[in-house]
Amino acid sequence: MPTRMRTLPALMMIASALTTLTAPAQTTATPAESGTTLPAPSSIRMQPGAMALDGRFTVQLTGYTEPRLVHARDRFLQRLSAETGILFGLEAGGARLMIHTERASAPVQRLGEDESYQLAIDGQEATLSAQNPLGVLRGLQTFLQMVEETPQGVVVPDAVIDDHPRFPWRGLMIDSSRHFIPLPVILQNLDAMEAVKLNVFHWHLSDDQGFRAESRAYPLLQGKGSNGQYYTQVQIREVIAYARERGIRVVPEFDMPAHATSWLVGYPQLGSAKGPYSIADTFGVLDGAIDPTRESTYVFLNRFLGEMTALFPDAYFHIGGDECNGKEWDANPRIQQFIRLHHLKDNAGLQAYFTARVERLVAAHGKIMEGWDEVLQPDTPKQVVIQSWRGRESLLNAAQRGYRALLSTGYYLDLNQSAGEHYGVDPLAGIADKLTAAQRANILGGEAAIWSEYVDGQTIDTRIWPRMAAIAERLWSPADVRDEESMYRRLDLFSTRLADWGINPRAITESMLENMSGESNPSALRVLASVVEPPQGYQRGGLRPSYTYTPLNHLVDAIPPESEAARRFAEVAARIAVGTATRADWEHARAMLTEWRGNAQKLAPTLGRSALTAELAPVSATLSRVAGIGLDAMLLIESGQHSTPEMAAEWESELKAAEAPQAVLILPIVAPVRALVEATAQGSTTH
């Protein structure tokens, strides 16, 4: 059966704010913020009519052809068949998609290659034209997202699209070190990355908790530094080939000189302390660091880099460079003497010395070095790419000084911010007016990051998707595509497609709830789970100790970072509070609050079955009380009565207490309920 149903009129809202929907065909196209495609294309012009798809639909390749294009066509038809239930290719004579490719792309995908495409759908004929296979890959994903299932059948509305990315570097970093991420999970994430036109997979392969890539030159790296969980070189080549098929570059990261404990387990002679070292089972900024003062360090690194740069074909090679606390350097008299003899100012100067040496080794192996913003020093070579994680100032500083840079600040998926918060972060926001045109061109784009302290192979998809798609739009679509309401509407549609790539956050949550409760239908637990969220930022580490071996099976691990129910309630509550709500809004809000208030009584009998559920009792009670306050406040607003100062103070005291995390969970409906409470003092009566 089809995985989703939408109507053609819904798609025709694709540019509801644009005059192009009703303008003549020759009208200049404008970016679309609504409809179904995500990321939104650079320009789209809707036309009357639609292409009907049935089993006779065919796809033909013209112009330049290569196996990657054939594979892309086959994947496209498989996806289309899976989503619509139609078997294609049984016979010809129906609608057709003509794909024309001008020429080959680079043998090894390069930064800044042309990814543009033109897609025209007109009746029973559609044409997809691109300069090279990368544009074809992007255009096929747009076509897939435009497919509609209507009462009249499967159709694609007629349209003319001219699309290209805003930024050339649009990436996702997955940390496979702190928790090992199995190969199938990596591959299915590459599939989903292709769907939203991402083009860089940044693979974080070493950290204090594990060295995850096979080295044949130094086999003790993975032999002693991985607990047996690492990717073989055969598997790494599989990932690289898989990514190339989807127009995605693979940039490896091997963190140095800090975050390097796993290096030192097998090769303690690299370390700045006496050792022995062991794989870290805690998180944070640890002391283990490579010794920058020994020539033997650079002999080792030169051989290692030679092996890894040959394995990874991309032009860029990430060496980390972040969060070196220098404690091992401070405690080593020989290293301190080296600092004095070489007239280095401090540990930062020593790290700059190390970075410069490593950069020359990377360059000697034909690669361009990339590093976190700590590697930006007064004499850092201009070809180094700076990845900003500590704030926008480092991005601005790098661009002004002539360095190419990309933004990760604001795109950390592990910090559990909402899709809307990520969507509001733009690489050029707040700094564009401080840069010349040439300096603005130094901003290559951005990368989302999922650090894996609190995710594993089972739960990582719930943290990446669907929010990653919102970031992908920010990096692909024009800067003026900013309608958050439209983004959320399209994100909901995109979420229904995730299962096509083996990514199903909702199913993961449901499975974990069943395991926690021991029930096949944990309805009351499901209600609670739908309206709580993990704490944002770095709160979690301070709320409950966690180690690499800590099971990630609590409710905080099962739920998505953003509660859709709480977000929708907040929207309705805001309208009620300001007096613009409809009767449907009132009924919706009352129904949600009533369910939440009564859920504690339904859930209570099952909570004692395990420690995983027992810890939820206070959370459930708090939800019930907050929902009750919301209902009381709504009753006052609806009747035109005011709350007394004593009543308002009591409610605020309870809401303030409800904001505190319980069982490492937060209750996002507190703020919208507070808005209702505040409205009772204003006596709003519009409903």
C-alpha positions in Angstrom: 0.0 0.0 0.0 1.2 3.6 -0.5 3.0 5.1 2.4 1.2 8.5 2.2 -1.8 10.2 0.7 -1.8 13.8 -0.3 -4.1 15.7 -2.7 -3.2 17.6 -5.8 -4.7 20.8 -4.3 -2.3 20.5 -1.4 0.6 20.5 -3.8 -0.8 23.4 -5.7 -0.1 25.4 -2.6 3.6 25.0 -3.4 4.0 28.7 -3.9 0.9 30.1 -2.2 2.6 33.3 -1.4 3.9 33.7 -4.9 2.4 35.4 -7.9 3.9 32.8 -10.2 1.0 30.3 -9.5 -1.4 32.5 -11.4 0.9 34.4 -13.6 1.6 33.6 -17.2 4.2 30.9 -18.0 6.8 33.5 -18.9 6.7 35.2 -15.5 10.0 35.0 -13.7 10.0 32.0 -11.3 10.4 32.6 -7.6 11.6 30.4 -4.7 8.9 28.1 -3.2 8.5 27.8 0.5 5.5 25.6 0.6 4.2 22.5 -1.1 6.0 19.2 -0.8 9.6 19.5 -1.8 12.3 19.8 0.8 14.7 21.5 0.2 12.6 24.0 -1.7 13.9 24.6 -5.2 15.6 27.8 -6.2 12.7 28.7 -8.5 9.5 26.9 -9.5 6.6 27.8 -11.8 3.5 25.8 -11.5 1.5 25.0 -14.6 -2.1 23.8 -15.1 -2.4 20.1 -15.5 -0.5 17.0 -14.3 1.4 14.0 -15.5 -0.4 10.7 -14.7 1.8 7.8 -13.7 0.9 4.2 -14.3 2.8 1.0 -15.1 3.7 2.3 -18.5 5.8 5.2 -17.2 9.4 5.0 -18.4 12.6 6.8 -17.8 15.1 7.3 -20.6 18.7 8.5 -20.5 20.1 10.7 -23.3 23.4 12.4 -23.8 26.3 11.4 -21.6 25.6 8.1 -19.8 27.6 6.1 -17.1 26.7 3.3 -14.7 26.0 5.7 -11.9 23.2 7.3 -14.0 21.8 3.8 -14.8 21.9 2.9 -11.1 20.2 6.2 -10.2 17.4 5.6 -12.6 16.9 2.1 -11.2 16.8 3.4 -7.6 14.4 6.1 -8.7 12.0 3.6 -10.2 12.3 1.3 -7.1 11.5 4.2 -4.8 8.6 5.3 -6.9 7.3 1.7 -7.0 7.7 1.3 -3.2 5.8 4.5 -2.6 3.0 4.1 -5.0 2.6 0.3 -5.3 2.9 0.5 -9.1 5.2 -1.9 -10.9 6.9 0.1 -13.6 8.5 -1.1 -16.8 6.0 -3.8 -17.7 5.2 -2.0 -21.0 5.8 1.3 -22.7 3.4 3.9 -24.1 2.6 6.0 -21.0 4.2 9.1 -19.5 7.9 9.3 -19.7 10.8 11.2 -18.1 13.7 12.1 -20.4 17.0 12.6 -18.6 19.7 14.5 -20.5 23.2 14.8 -19.1 25.7 17.0 -20.9 29.0 15.5 -19.6 30.8 13.5 -16.9 31.5 14.9 -13.5 35.0 14.7 -11.9 36.3 11.2 -11.4 36.5 12.1 -7.7 33.7 14.4 -6.7 35.0 17.9 -6.1 33.9 20.8 -3.9 31.9 23.3 -6.0 31.0 21.0 -8.9 27.9 22.0 -10.8 24.8 20.5 -9.1 22.2 22.5 -10.9 19.3 20.9 -12.9 16.2 21.9 -14.8 13.0 19.9 -14.5 10.0 20.5 -16.7 6.8 18.5 -16.4 4.3 19.0 -19.1 1.4 16.6 -19.6 2.8 13.2 -20.4 6.4 14.3 -21.0 8.9 15.4 -18.4 12.5 16.4 -19.0 15.3 16.6 -16.5 18.5 18.3 -17.8 21.8 18.7 -16.0 25.4 19.5 -16.8 26.6 16.4 -15.1 25.3 13.4 -13.1 25.3 15.3 -9.9 22.5 17.6 -11.1 20.6 14.5 -12.3 20.8 13.0 -8.8 19.4 16.2 -7.3 16.6 16.5 -9.8 15.4 12.9 -9.4 14.9 13.6 -5.7 12.8 16.6 -6.5 10.6 14.6 -8.9 10.1 11.9 -6.3 8.9 14.4 -3.7 6.4 15.9 -6.1 4.6 12.7 -6.8 1.0 12.8 -5.5 -1.5 10.1 -4.8 -5.0 11.4 -5.6 -8.4 9.8 -5.9 -7.8 9.9 -9.7 -4.5 8.1 -9.4 -0.8 8.9 -9.1 0.2 12.2 -10.6 3.0 14.7 -10.8 1.8 18.3 -11.3 3.0 20.2 -14.3 5.8 22.6 -13.3 9.0 24.2 -14.5 11.9 24.1 -12.0 15.3 25.7 -12.2 17.3 24.7 -9.2 20.8 25.0 -7.8 22.3 25.0 -4.3 23.1 28.1 -2.4 26.2 26.7 -0.7 28.6 24.1 -2.2 29.3 22.3 1.1 26.3 20.8 2.8 27.2 18.1 5.2 26.4 15.7 8.0 29.0 14.6 10.5 28.4 11.2 12.2 30.5 10.4 15.2 31.3 6.6 15.1 33.8 6.7 17.9 32.0 7.3 21.2 29.4 4.7 20.2 30.1 2.6 17.2 27.5 3.0 14.5 27.0 -0.2 12.4 27.7 -0.1 8.7 24.0 -0.6 7.6 23.0 2.4 9.6 25.7 4.5 7.9 24.5 3.4 4.5 20.8 4.1 5.1 21.7 7.6 6.3 23.5 8.1 3.0 20.3 7.2 1.3 18.4 9.8 3.3 21.2 12.4 2.8 20.7 12.0 -1.0 17.0 12.6 -0.6 17.6 16.1 0.8 20.5 16.9 -1.5 23.3 16.8 1.1 26.7 16.3 -0.5 29.3 15.7 2.3 29.5 12.8 4.8 32.0 13.9 7.4 33.0 10.6 9.2 34.4 11.1 12.7 36.5 7.9 13.1 38.6 8.4 16.1 38.2 9.8 19.6 39.0 8.9 23.2 36.4 6.2 23.2 37.4 4.3 20.1 39.5 4.1 16.9 37.1 2.9 14.3 39.1 2.5 11.0 41.3 -0.4 10.1 45.0 0.6 9.7 47.2 -2.0 8.1 50.3 0.1 8.7 49.5 0.4 12.5 47.1 -2.5 13.3 47.2 -1.9 17.0 45.2 1.3 16.5 42.1 -0.8 15.9 43.5 -3.9 17.5 43.7 -2.3 21.0 41.7 0.9 20.5 38.3 -0.2 19.3 37.1 -3.1 21.5 36.7 -5.0 18.2 34.2 -2.5 16.8 35.7 -0.8 13.7 35.3 -0.6 9.9 37.6 -2.6 7.7 39.2 -1.0 4.8 36.9 -3.0 2.5 33.9 -1.6 4.4 35.2 1.9 4.2 35.6 1.6 0.4 32.0 0.3 0.3 30.8 3.4 2.0 32.9 5.7 -0.3 31.5 3.9 -3.4 28.0 4.0 -2.0 28.2 7.7 -1.2 29.6 8.5 -4.7 26.6 6.8 -6.3 24.5 9.3 -4.4 26.6 12.4 -5.1 28.1 12.5 -1.6 31.8 13.2 -0.7 33.3 11.3 2.2 35.6 13.4 4.4 37.3 11.4 7.2 38.3 12.9 10.6 41.0 11.5 12.7 41.2 13.7 15.8 44.6 14.9 17.0 46.5 16.0 19.1 43.7 15.7 21.7 40.7 13.4 21.8 43.4 10.8 21.0 43.3 8.3 23.9 42.3 5.4 21.6 45.5 6.1 19.5 47.6 5.8 22.6 46.3 2.4 23.9 48.2 0.5 21.2 51.0 3.0 20.6 51.7 4.7 24.0 55.0 6.1 22.7 52.9 8.7 20.9 51.5 10.0 24.2 52.6 12.9 26.2 52.4 11.0 29.5 54.0 7.8 30.6 51.0 5.6 30.2 49.7 3.0 30.0 46.5 4.2 28.4 43.1 2.6 28.2 40.0 3.3 26.0 38.0 6.0 27.7 34.6 5.0 29.0 33.6 8.5 30.1 32.9 11.6 28.0 34.0 15.2 27.9 37.5 16.8 27.5 40.0 14.2 28.6 43.7 14.6 29.2 45.2 12.1 26.7 47.2 13.9 24.0 49.8 13.2 21.3 53.3 14.4 22.0 54.1 17.2 19.5 57.7 17.4 20.5 59.1 14.1 19.3 60.2 13.6 15.7 59.1 10.0 15.9 55.5 11.4 16.2 55.7 12.9 12.8 57.3 9.8 11.3 54.3 7.8 12.7 51.8 10.3 11.4 53.4 10.6 8.0 53.0 6.8 7.4 49.5 6.8 8.9 48.4 9.8 6.8 49.9 8.2 3.7 47.7 5.1 4.3 44.5 7.0 5.1 44.8 9.6 2.3 45.2 6.8 -0.2 42.1 5.1 1.3 39.9 8.2 1.2 39.9 9.8 -2.3 38.3 13.2 -1.3 40.6 16.2 -1.6 39.9 17.2 2.1 41.2 15.5 5.2 40.0 16.5 8.7 42.5 16.4 11.5 40.2 17.5 14.4 42.4 19.8 16.5 39.7 20.7 19.1 39.6 20.7 22.9 43.2 20.1 23.8 43.3 20.9 27.5 47.2 20.7 27.7 47.3 18.9 31.1 49.6 16.2 29.9 51.8 18.8 28.3 51.9 20.9 31.5 52.9 17.8 33.5 55.8 16.8 31.2 59.0 18.7 31.9 60.5 17.7 28.6 57.6 19.2 26.7 57.7 22.4 28.7 61.4 22.7 27.9 60.6 22.2 24.2 58.2 25.1 24.4 60.9 27.4 25.9 63.6 26.3 23.5 61.4 27.0 20.5 60.1 30.3 21.9 56.5 29.1 21.9 54.3 31.3 24.0 52.2 28.5 25.6 50.3 25.3 24.9 48.3 27.0 22.2 51.6 27.9 20.6 52.7 24.2 20.8 49.4 23.1 19.3 49.9 25.6 16.5 53.4 24.1 15.9 51.9 20.6 15.8 49.1 21.7 13.4 51.6 23.3 11.1 53.7 20.2 10.9 50.6 18.0 10.3 49.3 20.3 7.6 52.6 19.9 5.7 52.3 16.2 6.0 48.6 16.3 4.8 49.6 18.5 1.9 52.5 16.3 1.0 50.0 13.5 0.5 48.0 15.6 -1.9 45.2 16.6 0.5 43.8 19.9 1.9 43.6 20.0 5.7 40.4 20.7 7.5 40.1 21.3 11.2 37.9 22.7 14.0 38.2 26.4 14.6 41.1 25.9 17.2 43.4 25.2 14.3 43.1 28.8 13.1 46.2 30.5 14.3 48.1 33.6 13.1 50.3 31.6 10.6 47.8 28.8 9.6 48.3 28.1 5.9 45.5 29.8 3.8 44.4 26.6 2.2 43.2 25.1 5.5 39.4 24.9 5.8 38.1 26.0 9.2 35.0 24.3 10.7 33.4 26.6 13.2 31.8 25.0 16.3 32.5 27.5 19.0 30.5 30.4 17.6 29.9 32.6 14.7 32.8 34.9 15.6 35.3 32.2 14.5 33.5 31.9 11.2 33.6 35.6 10.7 37.3 35.8 11.7 38.3 33.0 9.3 36.4 34.5 6.3 37.8 38.0 7.0 41.3 36.6 7.1 40.9 34.8 3.8 40.2 31.3 5.0 37.5 29.1 3.6 35.1 28.1 6.4 31.9 26.3 7.2 29.4 26.6 10.1 28.5 23.9 12.6 27.4 26.2 15.4 23.6 25.9 15.7 23.6 22.6 13.7 24.5 20.2 16.6 21.7 17.6 16.4 22.8 15.9 19.6 21.8 19.1 21.6 18.1 18.3 21.0 17.1 21.7 19.6 13.9 21.9 17.6 13.8 21.8 13.8 12.7 25.4 13.9 15.7 26.5 15.9 18.1 24.8 13.5 16.1 26.3 10.6 16.7 29.8 11.9 20.5 29.4 11.7 22.0 30.7 8.5 25.8 30.6 7.8 25.7 34.3 6.7 23.2 35.7 9.2 24.7 38.5 11.2 28.0 38.5 9.4 27.2 39.1 5.8 27.4 42.9 6.1 30.8 42.6 7.7 32.3 40.7 4.8 33.3 41.8 1.3 31.9 39.8 -1.7 35.1 37.8 -1.9 35.1 37.1 1.9 31.4 36.0 1.7 32.5 33.5 -0.9 34.8 32.0 1.7 31.8 30.7 3.6 31.4 27.3 2.0 28.2 26.3 3.8 27.7 24.2 6.8 27.6 20.8 8.5 25.2 19.3 11.0 26.8 17.1 13.6 25.6 14.2 15.7 28.0 13.4 18.5 27.4 10.0 19.8 27.7 10.2 23.6 24.0 9.5 23.9 23.1 7.6 20.7 23.9 4.2 19.4 23.1 2.3 16.3 19.5 1.8 17.4 18.7 5.4 18.4 20.9 7.6 16.2 18.2 7.9 13.5 15.8 9.5 15.9 18.3 12.2 16.6 19.3 12.9 13.0 16.0 12.7 11.2 13.8 14.4 10.3 15.4 17.6 11.7 18.4 17.2 9.3 16.1 17.9 6.4 15.4 21.4 7.8 19.1 22.1 8.0 19.5 20.8 4.4 17.0 23.4 3.2 18.9 26.2 4.9 22.0 25.1 3.0 20.4 24.4 -0.4 17.5 26.8 -0.8 17.7 30.6 -1.3 18.2 32.8 1.7 14.7 34.2 1.6 13.1 30.7 2.0 12.4 31.1 5.7 8.7 30.3 6.4 8.9 28.0 9.4 5.3 27.0 9.3 5.8 25.8 5.7 9.0 24.0 6.7 7.2 22.1 9.4 4.4 21.2 7.0 6.8 19.8 4.5 8.9 18.2 7.2 5.8 16.2 8.3 5.4 14.9 4.7 9.1 14.1 4.5 8.9 12.1 7.7 6.5 9.7 6.1 9.1 8.9 3.5 11.9 8.1 5.8 10.9 4.4 6.1 11.7 4.1 2.4 15.4 4.3 3.4 15.1 2.0 6.5 14.9 5.0 8.8 11.8 5.0 11.0 12.2 7.1 14.2 8.5 6.5 15.1 8.9 2.7 14.9 12.1 2.9 17.0 10.3 4.8 19.7 7.3 2.4 19.6 9.6 -0.6 19.9 11.5 0.9 22.8 8.2 1.8 24.6 7.0 -1.8 24.2 10.3 -3.1 25.6 10.1 -0.7 28.6 6.5 -1.5 29.4 6.3 -5.2 28.5 3.1 -4.4 26.7 2.3 -4.8 23.0 0.2 -1.7 23.1 1.6 0.7 25.8 -1.1 3.4 25.1 -0.7 5.3 28.3 3.1 5.3 28.1 2.8 6.4 24.5 0.8 9.4 25.6 3.5 10.4 28.1 6.3 9.8 25.6 4.5 12.0 23.0 4.7 15.1 25.2 8.1 15.0 26.8 11.5 15.9 25.4 15.2 15.2 26.2 16.9 18.2 27.9 18.5 20.6 25.4 22.2 21.5 25.2 24.7 19.8 27.6 22.2 19.4 30.5 22.0 15.6 30.3 25.6 15.0 31.4 24.9 16.8 34.7 21.5 15.1 35.4 22.7 11.5 35.3 26.2 9.9 35.0 26.7 8.1 31.7 29.4 5.9 30.3 30.1 4.2 27.0 28.6 1.0 28.5 25.5 2.7 29.9 22.4 1.2 28.2 20.6 3.7 26.1 17.1 2.3 26.8 15.4 4.9 29.0 12.5 7.0 27.8 14.9 9.9 27.2 16.6 7.7 24.6 13.4 6.5 23.0 11.7 9.8 22.3 12.5 12.2 19.5 14.2 15.5 20.4 11.1 17.5 19.6 7.6 16.7 20.7 5.2 17.2 17.8 2.2 17.1 20.1 3.7 19.8 22.3 4.6 22.0 19.3 1.1 21.8 18.0 -0.4 22.5 21.4 1.9 25.6 21.7 0.6 26.9 18.4 -3.1 26.5 19.5 -2.4 27.8 23.0 -0.8 30.9 21.6 -3.9 31.7 19.6 -6.1 31.2 22.5 -4.0 33.4 24.7 -4.1 36.3 22.3 -7.7 35.9 21.4 -7.5 34.7 17.8 -8.3 31.0 18.3 -11.1 29.3 16.4 -13.6 27.0 17.9 -11.7 24.1 16.5 -8.6 25.4 18.3 -10.4 25.5 21.6 -11.7 22.0 21.1 -8.3 20.7 20.1 -6.5 22.3 23.1 -9.2 21.0 25.5 -8.9 17.5 24.1 -5.2 17.4 24.4 -5.1 18.8 28.0 -7.9 16.5 29.1 -6.0 13.4 27.8 -2.8 14.5 29.4 -4.5 15.3 32.7 -6.1 11.8 32.9 -3.2 9.9 31.6 -1.4 9.6 35.0 -4.2 7.5 36.4 -4.1 5.2 33.4 -0.3 4.9 33.5 0.2 4.4 37.2 -0.7 0.7 37.4 2.1 -0.2 34.9 4.9 1.9 36.2 6.2 -0.5 38.8 7.0 -3.2 36.3 10.6 -2.1 35.8 13.1 0.6 36.9 12.8 2.1 33.4 9.2 2.9 34.0 9.2 3.4 37.8 11.3 6.6 37.3 8.5 8.1 35.2 6.0 8.4 38.0 6.9 12.0 39.0 7.0 13.0 35.3 3.5 11.6 34.7 2.2 13.3 37.8 3.7 16.6 36.8 2.1 16.3 33.3 -1.3 15.7 34.9 -1.0 18.8 37.1 0.3 21.1 34.4 -2.5 19.9 32.1 -5.0 20.6 34.8 -3.7 24.1 35.2 -4.1 24.6 31.5 -7.7 23.4 31.6 -8.5 25.7 34.5 -7.0 28.7 32.8 -8.9 27.9 29.6 -12.1 27.8 31.6 -11.5 31.3 33.0 -10.6 32.7 29.6 -13.6 31.2 27.9 -15.9 32.5 30.6 -14.4 36.0 30.6 -13.3 35.7 34.2 -9.9 36.8 35.7 -7.6 34.8 37.9 -7.0 36.1 41.4 -3.4 37.2 42.2 -3.3 34.3 44.7 -4.4 31.8 42.1 -2.0 33.1 39.5 0.9 33.0 42.0 0.1 29.4 43.0 -0.1 28.3 39.3 3.2 30.0 38.5 4.9 28.3 41.5 3.7 24.9 40.2 4.8 25.7 36.6 8.2 26.9 37.8 8.7 23.6 39.6 7.5 21.7 36.5 10.2 23.2 34.4 12.9 21.2 36.3 14.0 18.0 34.5 12.6 14.7 36.0 14.0 11.3 34.9 16.2 13.3 32.5 13.1 14.6 30.7 11.6 18.0 30.3 8.0 19.0 29.8 7.6 21.4 26.8 4.0 22.3 27.5 4.9 24.3 30.5 5.5 27.5 28.5 2.3 27.4 26.5 0.3 26.6 29.7 2.0 29.6 31.3 0.8 31.7 28.3 -2.8 30.6 29.1 -2.3 31.5 32.8 -1.0 34.9 31.9 -4.0 35.4 29.6 -6.4 34.9 32.5 -5.0 38.1 34.1 -5.9 40.0 30.8 -9.4 38.6 30.7 -9.2 37.6 27.0 -12.7 36.5 25.9 -12.3 36.0 22.1 -12.9 32.3 21.2 
